Amino acid sequence: QVQLVESGGGLVQPGGSLRLSCTASGMMFFIRAMGWYRQAPGKQRELVASISSDDITNYADSVKGRFTISRDNAKKTVFLQMNSLKPEDTAVYYCTSLGGSSRFSPPRDWGQGTQVTVSW
């Protein structure tokens, strides 16, 4: 069974940074694309960033230039470096494994989520 465990969420001031980590088990990590979704209260869940098995990335327009997704296949871990954070980035962030190797593959498995709050 696939298990995705997130860490790194918390409270940060606007303009600050956080680094989210997600470690996978129970899957062939190196052949799967990975992604990060987020959901704010009252809003639909949205894709933040994804990365293919070949390290090609995709970002939502709202986070381009501020967030960076990366992966370490040896550690079966995907990261989301979040810089220049804004209050509108506040949400629960979910690590996902996607249904194929493409960064555009739909989500298949989900972590339990980690809260990110950007506030003074």
Secondary structure, 3 states (H helix, E strand, C coil): CCEEEEECCEEECCCCCEEEEEEEECCCHHHCCEEEEEECCCCCCEEEEEECCCCCEEECCCCCCCEEEEEECCCCEEEEEECCCCHHHCEEEEEEEECCCCCCCCEEEECCCEEEEECC
